Amino acid sequence: MRIGTWNVEYVFKDRLDVLRRVLALRDNQADIWVLTETHDELIPPGMEFAAHSEPRPKNFSAIRPGSRWVSIWSRFPIIEQVSLPGADMKRTTCAILDIGEGRTLAVYGTVMPWHSDQSEHPPQPPQPPLPNWSEHHRVVPLQAAEWHMLREKYPEAPLCIAGDYNTDMATGRRYGTKEGIAALRSGLDACDLFCATEPGRVPDGLLPVLPIDHISLPRAWESATKVVSAWPAFKGVISDHSGLVVEVNLP
């Protein structure tokens, strides 16, 4: 089973064809895709099933009807699109997939706040702007609580957390903060998950810089999981984010 994630930077219309070609490359193909900053027109090859976050509000010129923060695309049937109490339905979405042989998988797709994120409802004057990374530090524990909720609600479904973490999952030197990374690791540990795309797990030579988009999976799958494909960002041409695919050899 292959799972991929990629932030496709608004899916500008003049980039659609090249984005489709990248997703269609043999080495990049996946059974499940979590695409972020995406659009309904960008459908990975062979994907029959989808679960989308709510439409993005038009607060930027590149956002057009059909724009989403997160879409989960799958070759596997989607049994249920899950609504969690209090969840941000614009920046996250979750689906339960039937992956065959009586097995299911819970996939939680997300775009976590970036350094200067003021959320969808920034402070209004005379209130000062939020400090950098404050939204990331606020939101990560909230999402981690939702992961735990999913574990409890669907105990038979292994959990995958994929999307734009907006952190390098190292020290934050490239992007992120030690506080945010510690909160992410704590949330993953509490759900018995590991980050399959953290530093040291991406083979040398695939990416020039650490990725900030990640895929986390059950700790029990760690020895059977590897990064099989990754490609760098081509800012202004394709996307400002790199993409990754991991492969899990399920027993």
Buried (B, 14 or more C-beta within 10 A) or exposed (E): BBBBBBBBBBBBEEBBEEBBEBBEEEEBBBBBBBBBBBBBEBBBBEBEBBBBBBBBEEEEEBBBEBBBBBBBBBBBEBBBBBEBEEBBBBBBBBBBBBBEEEBBBBBBBBBBBBBEBEBEEEEEEEEEEBEEBBBBBBBBEEBBBBBBBBBEEBEEBBBBBBBBBBBBBBEBEBBBBEEBBEBBBEBBEEBEBBBBBBEEBBEEEBBEEBBBBBBBBBEEBBEBBBBBBBBBBBEEEBBBBBBBBBBBEEE
